[in-house]
Amino acid sequence: MSNDSSLSLDEINDRIAILESNIRQLIEQAAAASGEQNEARIADRINQQNDELDRLLKIREARQKK
């Protein structure tokens, strides 16, 4: 991802909202998916999105404490 120090709090909040939406959509896809490969691919993507979400939440929390 880009240099997060240059992002405003609003931009971080926007990215968090996008990630949350992506995760919801991926969960819906996983529920409808059939086949081990599809399920594994979607699970990997959900994990990536969750990792990015956690990272941005920590950045937001740190900025709000300033």
MARKESE-694887 format. One record per residue: residue in one letter; residue number from 1; x, y, z of N, C-alpha, C in turn. Coordinates in Angstrom, 2 decimals. Layout:
% MARKESE-694887
<rec><res>a</res><n>NUM</n><n_east>X</n_east><n_north>Y</n_north><n_up>Z</n_up><ca_east>X</ca_east><ca_north>Y</ca_north><ca_up>Z</ca_up><c_east>X</c_east><c_north>Y</c_north><c_up>Z</c_up></rec>
...
//
This chain:
% MARKESE-694887
<rec><res>m</res><n>1</n><n_east>0.83</n_east><n_north>-1.17</n_north><n_up>0.00</n_up><ca_east>0.00</ca_east><ca_north>0.00</ca_north><ca_up>0.00</ca_up><c_east>0.88</c_east><c_north>1.24</c_north><c_up>0.00</c_up></rec>
<rec><res>s</res><n>2</n><n_east>0.28</n_east><n_north>2.38</n_north><n_up>-0.20</n_up><ca_east>1.03</ca_east><ca_north>3.62</ca_north><ca_up>-0.28</ca_up><c_east>1.52</c_east><c_north>4.06</c_north><c_up>1.09</c_up></rec>
<rec><res>n</res><n>3</n><n_east>2.23</n_east><n_north>5.16</n_north><n_up>1.09</n_up><ca_east>2.76</ca_east><ca_north>5.72</ca_north><ca_up>2.32</ca_up><c_east>1.60</c_east><c_north>6.24</c_north><c_up>3.17</c_up></rec>
<rec><res>d</res><n>4</n><n_east>1.30</n_east><n_north>5.55</n_north><n_up>4.26</n_up><ca_east>0.15</ca_east><ca_north>5.88</ca_north><ca_up>5.08</ca_up><c_east>0.33</c_east><c_north>7.18</c_north><c_up>5.86</c_up></rec>
<rec><res>s</res><n>5</n><n_east>1.55</n_east><n_north>7.63</n_north><n_up>6.03</n_up><ca_east>1.77</ca_east><ca_north>8.87</ca_north><ca_up>6.77</ca_up><c_east>1.22</c_east><c_north>10.08</c_north><c_up>6.02</c_up></rec>
<rec><res>s</res><n>6</n><n_east>1.02</n_east><n_north>9.94</n_north><n_up>4.72</n_up><ca_east>0.49</ca_east><ca_north>11.05</ca_north><ca_up>3.94</ca_up><c_east>-1.03</c_east><c_north>11.04</c_north><c_up>3.85</c_up></rec>
<rec><res>l</res><n>7</n><n_east>-1.67</n_east><n_north>10.03</n_north><n_up>4.41</n_up><ca_east>-3.12</ca_east><ca_north>9.94</ca_north><ca_up>4.36</ca_up><c_east>-3.75</c_east><c_north>10.75</c_north><c_up>5.48</c_up></rec>
<rec><res>s</res><n>8</n><n_east>-4.85</n_east><n_north>11.42</n_north><n_up>5.16</n_up><ca_east>-5.60</ca_east><ca_north>12.12</ca_north><ca_up>6.20</ca_up><c_east>-6.46</c_east><c_north>11.11</c_north><c_up>6.94</c_up></rec>
<rec><res>l</res><n>9</n><n_east>-6.97</n_east><n_north>11.51</n_north><n_up>8.07</n_up><ca_east>-7.85</ca_east><ca_north>10.64</ca_north><ca_up>8.85</ca_up><c_east>-9.09</c_east><c_north>10.28</c_north><c_up>8.03</c_up></rec>
<rec><res>d</res><n>10</n><n_east>-9.62</n_east><n_north>11.22</n_north><n_up>7.27</n_up><ca_east>-10.77</ca_east><ca_north>10.94</ca_north><ca_up>6.41</ca_up><c_east>-10.43</c_east><c_north>9.89</c_north><c_up>5.35</c_up></rec>
<rec><res>e</res><n>11</n><n_east>-9.24</n_east><n_north>9.98</n_north><n_up>4.77</n_up><ca_east>-8.82</ca_east><ca_north>9.00</ca_north><ca_up>3.77</ca_up><c_east>-8.67</c_east><c_north>7.62</c_north><c_up>4.40</c_up></rec>
<rec><res>i</res><n>12</n><n_east>-8.13</n_east><n_north>7.57</n_north><n_up>5.60</n_up><ca_east>-8.01</ca_east><ca_north>6.28</ca_north><ca_up>6.30</ca_up><c_east>-9.39</c_east><c_north>5.72</c_north><c_up>6.58</c_up></rec>
<rec><res>n</res><n>13</n><n_east>-10.31</n_east><n_north>6.56</n_north><n_up>7.04</n_up><ca_east>-11.68</ca_east><ca_north>6.11</ca_north><ca_up>7.30</ca_up><c_east>-12.35</c_east><c_north>5.59</c_north><c_up>6.02</c_up></rec>
<rec><res>d</res><n>14</n><n_east>-12.12</n_east><n_north>6.27</n_north><n_up>4.90</n_up><ca_east>-12.67</ca_east><ca_north>5.81</ca_north><ca_up>3.62</ca_up><c_east>-12.11</c_east><c_north>4.45</c_north><c_up>3.24</c_up></rec>
<rec><res>r</res><n>15</n><n_east>-10.81</n_east><n_north>4.25</n_north><n_up>3.41</n_up><ca_east>-10.20</ca_east><ca_north>2.96</ca_north><ca_up>3.08</ca_up><c_east>-10.71</c_east><c_north>1.86</c_north><c_up>4.00</c_up></rec>
<rec><res>i</res><n>16</n><n_east>-10.93</n_east><n_north>2.19</n_north><n_up>5.27</n_up><ca_east>-11.48</ca_east><ca_north>1.22</ca_north><ca_up>6.21</ca_up><c_east>-12.87</c_east><c_north>0.80</c_north><c_up>5.76</c_up></rec>
<rec><res>a</res><n>17</n><n_east>-13.69</n_east><n_north>1.76</n_north><n_up>5.37</n_up><ca_east>-15.05</ca_east><ca_north>1.46</ca_north><ca_up>4.91</ca_up><c_east>-15.02</c_east><c_north>0.57</c_north><c_up>3.66</c_up></rec>
<rec><res>i</res><n>18</n><n_east>-14.11</n_east><n_north>0.85</n_north><n_up>2.75</n_up><ca_east>-13.97</ca_east><ca_north>0.04</ca_north><ca_up>1.54</ca_up><c_east>-13.56</c_east><c_north>-1.39</c_north><c_up>1.90</c_up></rec>
<rec><res>l</res><n>19</n><n_east>-12.58</n_east><n_north>-1.52</n_north><n_up>2.79</n_up><ca_east>-12.14</ca_east><ca_north>-2.86</ca_north><ca_up>3.20</ca_up><c_east>-13.26</c_east><c_north>-3.63</c_north><c_up>3.88</c_up></rec>
<rec><res>e</res><n>20</n><n_east>-14.03</n_east><n_north>-2.97</n_north><n_up>4.73</n_up><ca_east>-15.14</ca_east><ca_north>-3.65</ca_north><ca_up>5.39</ca_up><c_east>-16.17</c_east><c_north>-4.13</c_north><c_up>4.37</c_up></rec>
<rec><res>s</res><n>21</n><n_east>-16.44</n_east><n_north>-3.31</n_north><n_up>3.37</n_up><ca_east>-17.36</ca_east><ca_north>-3.70</ca_north><ca_up>2.32</ca_up><c_east>-16.80</c_east><c_north>-4.88</c_north><c_up>1.52</c_up></rec>
<rec><res>n</res><n>22</n><n_east>-15.52</n_east><n_north>-4.81</n_north><n_up>1.18</n_up><ca_east>-14.88</ca_east><ca_north>-5.91</ca_north><ca_up>0.45</ca_up><c_east>-14.98</c_east><c_north>-7.21</c_north><c_up>1.22</c_up></rec>
<rec><res>i</res><n>23</n><n_east>-14.73</n_east><n_north>-7.14</n_north><n_up>2.51</n_up><ca_east>-14.77</ca_east><ca_north>-8.35</ca_north><ca_up>3.34</ca_up><c_east>-16.18</c_east><c_north>-8.93</c_north><c_up>3.35</c_up></rec>
<rec><res>r</res><n>24</n><n_east>-17.20</n_east><n_north>-8.08</n_north><n_up>3.50</n_up><ca_east>-18.59</ca_east><ca_north>-8.56</ca_north><ca_up>3.46</ca_up><c_east>-18.88</c_east><c_north>-9.26</c_north><c_up>2.13</c_up></rec>
<rec><res>q</res><n>25</n><n_east>-18.45</n_east><n_north>-8.66</n_north><n_up>1.03</n_up><ca_east>-18.69</ca_east><ca_north>-9.25</ca_north><ca_up>-0.29</ca_up><c_east>-17.96</c_east><c_north>-10.58</c_north><c_up>-0.44</c_up></rec>
<rec><res>l</res><n>26</n><n_east>-16.74</n_east><n_north>-10.65</n_north><n_up>0.05</n_up><ca_east>-15.98</ca_east><ca_north>-11.88</ca_north><ca_up>-0.04</ca_up><c_east>-16.62</c_east><c_north>-12.99</c_north><c_up>0.80</c_up></rec>
<rec><res>i</res><n>27</n><n_east>-17.16</n_east><n_north>-12.64</n_north><n_up>1.94</n_up><ca_east>-17.84</ca_east><ca_north>-13.63</ca_north><ca_up>2.78</ca_up><c_east>-19.06</c_east><c_north>-14.17</c_north><c_up>2.05</c_up></rec>
<rec><res>e</res><n>28</n><n_east>-19.80</n_east><n_north>-13.28</n_north><n_up>1.38</n_up><ca_east>-20.95</ca_east><ca_north>-13.73</ca_north><ca_up>0.59</ca_up><c_east>-20.51</c_east><c_north>-14.65</c_north><c_up>-0.55</c_up></rec>
<rec><res>q</res><n>29</n><n_east>-19.40</n_east><n_north>-14.30</n_north><n_up>-1.21</n_up><ca_east>-18.87</ca_east><ca_north>-15.15</ca_north><ca_up>-2.28</ca_up><c_east>-18.46</c_east><c_north>-16.51</c_north><c_up>-1.73</c_up></rec>
<rec><res>a</res><n>30</n><n_east>-17.84</n_east><n_north>-16.51</n_north><n_up>-0.57</n_up><ca_east>-17.39</ca_east><ca_north>-17.76</ca_north><ca_up>0.03</ca_up><c_east>-18.58</c_east><c_north>-18.66</c_north><c_up>0.35</c_up></rec>
<rec><res>a</res><n>31</n><n_east>-19.67</n_east><n_north>-18.07</n_north><n_up>0.79</n_up><ca_east>-20.86</ca_east><ca_north>-18.85</ca_north><ca_up>1.11</ca_up><c_east>-21.45</c_east><c_north>-19.50</c_north><c_up>-0.13</c_up></rec>
<rec><res>a</res><n>32</n><n_east>-21.30</n_east><n_north>-18.83</n_north><n_up>-1.27</n_up><ca_east>-21.87</ca_east><ca_north>-19.35</ca_north><ca_up>-2.52</ca_up><c_east>-20.87</c_east><c_north>-20.18</c_north><c_up>-3.31</c_up></rec>
<rec><res>a</res><n>33</n><n_east>-19.60</n_east><n_north>-20.14</n_north><n_up>-2.94</n_up><ca_east>-18.56</ca_east><ca_north>-20.82</ca_north><ca_up>-3.72</ca_up><c_east>-18.63</c_east><c_north>-22.33</c_north><c_up>-3.53</c_up></rec>
<rec><res>s</res><n>34</n><n_east>-18.30</n_east><n_north>-22.99</n_north><n_up>-4.60</n_up><ca_east>-18.15</ca_east><ca_north>-24.44</ca_north><ca_up>-4.50</ca_up><c_east>-16.79</c_east><c_north>-24.80</c_north><c_up>-5.08</c_up></rec>
<rec><res>g</res><n>35</n><n_east>-16.19</n_east><n_north>-25.77</n_north><n_up>-4.50</n_up><ca_east>-14.88</ca_east><ca_north>-26.19</ca_north><ca_up>-4.96</ca_up><c_east>-13.79</c_east><c_north>-25.70</c_north><c_up>-4.03</c_up></rec>
<rec><res>e</res><n>36</n><n_east>-12.90</n_east><n_north>-26.59</n_north><n_up>-3.74</n_up><ca_east>-11.83</ca_east><ca_north>-26.30</ca_north><ca_up>-2.78</ca_up><c_east>-10.95</c_east><c_north>-25.14</c_north><c_up>-3.23</c_up></rec>
<rec><res>q</res><n>37</n><n_east>-10.61</n_east><n_north>-25.07</n_north><n_up>-4.52</n_up><ca_east>-9.75</ca_east><ca_north>-23.99</ca_north><ca_up>-5.01</ca_up><c_east>-10.40</c_east><c_north>-22.63</c_north><c_up>-4.84</c_up></rec>
<rec><res>n</res><n>38</n><n_east>-11.68</n_east><n_north>-22.53</n_north><n_up>-5.20</n_up><ca_east>-12.39</ca_east><ca_north>-21.25</ca_north><ca_up>-5.06</ca_up><c_east>-12.44</c_east><c_north>-20.84</c_north><c_up>-3.60</c_up></rec>
<rec><res>e</res><n>39</n><n_east>-12.78</n_east><n_north>-21.78</n_north><n_up>-2.72</n_up><ca_east>-12.88</ca_east><ca_north>-21.47</ca_north><ca_up>-1.30</ca_up><c_east>-11.53</c_east><c_north>-21.02</c_north><c_up>-0.73</c_up></rec>
<rec><res>a</res><n>40</n><n_east>-10.48</n_east><n_north>-21.69</n_north><n_up>-1.12</n_up><ca_east>-9.14</ca_east><ca_north>-21.34</ca_north><ca_up>-0.63</ca_up><c_east>-8.73</c_east><c_north>-19.95</c_north><c_up>-1.14</c_up></rec>
<rec><res>r</res><n>41</n><n_east>-9.01</n_east><n_north>-19.66</n_north><n_up>-2.39</n_up><ca_east>-8.68</ca_east><ca_north>-18.35</ca_north><ca_up>-2.96</ca_up><c_east>-9.44</c_east><c_north>-17.24</c_north><c_up>-2.25</c_up></rec>
<rec><res>i</res><n>42</n><n_east>-10.71</n_east><n_north>-17.46</n_north><n_up>-2.01</n_up><ca_east>-11.52</ca_east><ca_north>-16.45</ca_north><ca_up>-1.32</ca_up><c_east>-11.05</c_east><c_north>-16.29</c_north><c_up>0.13</c_up></rec>
<rec><res>a</res><n>43</n><n_east>-10.73</n_east><n_north>-17.39</n_north><n_up>0.79</n_up><ca_east>-10.23</ca_east><ca_north>-17.32</ca_north><ca_up>2.17</ca_up><c_east>-8.93</c_east><c_north>-16.53</c_north><c_up>2.23</c_up></rec>
<rec><res>d</res><n>44</n><n_east>-8.05</n_east><n_north>-16.75</n_north><n_up>1.27</n_up><ca_east>-6.79</ca_east><ca_north>-15.99</ca_north><ca_up>1.22</ca_up><c_east>-7.07</c_east><c_north>-14.50</c_north><c_up>1.06</c_up></rec>
<rec><res>r</res><n>45</n><n_east>-8.00</n_east><n_north>-14.17</n_north><n_up>0.19</n_up><ca_east>-8.34</ca_east><ca_north>-12.76</ca_north><ca_up>-0.06</ca_up><c_east>-8.96</c_east><c_north>-12.12</c_north><c_up>1.19</c_up></rec>
<rec><res>i</res><n>46</n><n_east>-9.83</n_east><n_north>-12.87</n_north><n_up>1.88</n_up><ca_east>-10.42</ca_east><ca_north>-12.37</ca_north><ca_up>3.12</ca_up><c_east>-9.32</c_east><c_north>-12.10</c_north><c_up>4.14</c_up></rec>
<rec><res>n</res><n>47</n><n_east>-8.37</n_east><n_north>-13.00</n_north><n_up>4.26</n_up><ca_east>-7.27</ca_east><ca_north>-12.81</ca_north><ca_up>5.20</ca_up><c_east>-6.45</c_east><c_north>-11.57</c_north><c_up>4.85</c_up></rec>
<rec><res>q</res><n>48</n><n_east>-6.18</n_east><n_north>-11.36</n_north><n_up>3.57</n_up><ca_east>-5.44</ca_east><ca_north>-10.17</ca_north><ca_up>3.14</ca_up><c_east>-6.20</c_east><c_north>-8.90</c_north><c_up>3.50</c_up></rec>
<rec><res>q</res><n>49</n><n_east>-7.49</n_east><n_north>-8.89</n_north><n_up>3.22</n_up><ca_east>-8.31</ca_east><ca_north>-7.72</ca_north><ca_up>3.51</ca_up><c_east>-8.37</c_east><c_north>-7.47</c_north><c_up>5.02</c_up></rec>
<rec><res>n</res><n>50</n><n_east>-8.50</n_east><n_north>-8.53</n_north><n_up>5.81</n_up><ca_east>-8.53</ca_east><ca_north>-8.38</ca_north><ca_up>7.26</ca_up><c_east>-7.21</c_east><c_north>-7.84</c_north><c_up>7.79</c_up></rec>
<rec><res>d</res><n>51</n><n_east>-6.10</n_east><n_north>-8.31</n_north><n_up>7.25</n_up><ca_east>-4.78</ca_east><ca_north>-7.81</ca_north><ca_up>7.67</ca_up><c_east>-4.65</c_east><c_north>-6.32</c_north><c_up>7.38</c_up></rec>
<rec><res>e</res><n>52</n><n_east>-5.08</n_east><n_north>-5.91</n_north><n_up>6.20</n_up><ca_east>-5.02</ca_east><ca_north>-4.50</ca_north><ca_up>5.82</ca_up><c_east>-5.96</c_east><c_north>-3.67</c_north><c_up>6.70</c_up></rec>
<rec><res>l</res><n>53</n><n_east>-7.13</n_east><n_north>-4.21</n_north><n_up>6.98</n_up><ca_east>-8.09</ca_east><ca_north>-3.52</ca_north><ca_up>7.85</ca_up><c_east>-7.49</c_east><c_north>-3.33</c_north><c_up>9.24</c_up></rec>
<rec><res>d</res><n>54</n><n_east>-6.92</n_east><n_north>-4.37</n_north><n_up>9.80</n_up><ca_east>-6.29</ca_east><ca_north>-4.28</ca_north><ca_up>11.13</ca_up><c_east>-5.19</c_east><c_north>-3.22</c_north><c_up>11.14</c_up></rec>
<rec><res>r</res><n>55</n><n_east>-4.39</n_east><n_north>-3.19</n_north><n_up>10.09</n_up><ca_east>-3.28</ca_east><ca_north>-2.23</ca_north><ca_up>10.00</ca_up><c_east>-3.82</c_east><c_north>-0.80</c_north><c_up>9.98</c_up></rec>
<rec><res>l</res><n>56</n><n_east>-4.85</n_east><n_north>-0.56</n_north><n_up>9.17</n_up><ca_east>-5.41</ca_east><ca_north>0.79</ca_north><ca_up>9.08</ca_up><c_east>-6.12</c_east><c_north>1.19</c_north><c_up>10.36</c_up></rec>
<rec><res>l</res><n>57</n><n_east>-6.76</n_east><n_north>0.25</n_north><n_up>11.02</n_up><ca_east>-7.42</ca_east><ca_north>0.56</ca_north><ca_up>12.29</ca_up><c_east>-6.39</c_east><c_north>0.99</c_north><c_up>13.34</c_up></rec>
<rec><res>k</res><n>58</n><n_east>-5.24</n_east><n_north>0.34</n_north><n_up>13.34</n_up><ca_east>-4.18</ca_east><ca_north>0.72</ca_north><ca_up>14.28</ca_up><c_east>-3.64</c_east><c_north>2.12</c_north><c_up>13.97</c_up></rec>
<rec><res>i</res><n>59</n><n_east>-3.48</n_east><n_north>2.42</n_north><n_up>12.68</n_up><ca_east>-3.02</ca_east><ca_north>3.75</ca_north><ca_up>12.28</ca_up><c_east>-4.03</c_east><c_north>4.81</c_north><c_up>12.70</c_up></rec>
<rec><res>r</res><n>60</n><n_east>-5.32</n_east><n_north>4.52</n_north><n_up>12.45</n_up><ca_east>-6.36</ca_east><ca_north>5.47</ca_north><ca_up>12.83</ca_up><c_east>-6.38</c_east><c_north>5.69</c_north><c_up>14.33</c_up></rec>
<rec><res>e</res><n>61</n><n_east>-6.28</n_east><n_north>4.63</n_north><n_up>15.08</n_up><ca_east>-6.28</ca_east><ca_north>4.74</ca_north><ca_up>16.54</ca_up><c_east>-5.11</c_east><c_north>5.60</c_north><c_up>17.03</c_up></rec>
<rec><res>a</res><n>62</n><n_east>-3.94</n_east><n_north>5.37</n_north><n_up>16.45</n_up><ca_east>-2.76</ca_east><ca_north>6.14</ca_north><ca_up>16.85</ca_up><c_east>-2.93</c_east><c_north>7.61</c_north><c_up>16.51</c_up></rec>
<rec><res>r</res><n>63</n><n_east>-3.51</n_east><n_north>7.90</n_north><n_up>15.38</n_up><ca_east>-3.71</ca_east><ca_north>9.31</ca_north><ca_up>14.97</ca_up><c_east>-4.75</c_east><c_north>9.99</c_north><c_up>15.84</c_up></rec>
<rec><res>q</res><n>64</n><n_east>-5.76</n_east><n_north>9.26</n_north><n_up>16.26</n_up><ca_east>-6.80</ca_east><ca_north>9.87</ca_north><ca_up>17.07</ca_up><c_east>-6.31</c_east><c_north>10.18</c_north><c_up>18.48</c_up></rec>
<rec><res>k</res><n>65</n><n_east>-5.26</n_east><n_north>9.51</n_north><n_up>18.90</n_up><ca_east>-4.69</ca_east><ca_north>9.76</ca_north><ca_up>20.23</ca_up><c_east>-3.83</c_east><c_north>11.01</c_north><c_up>20.25</c_up></rec>
<rec><res>k</res><n>66</n><n_east>-3.44</n_east><n_north>11.50</n_north><n_up>19.10</n_up><ca_east>-2.55</ca_east><ca_north>12.68</ca_north><ca_up>19.01</ca_up><c_east>-3.29</c_east><c_north>13.93</c_north><c_up>19.38</c_up></rec>
//
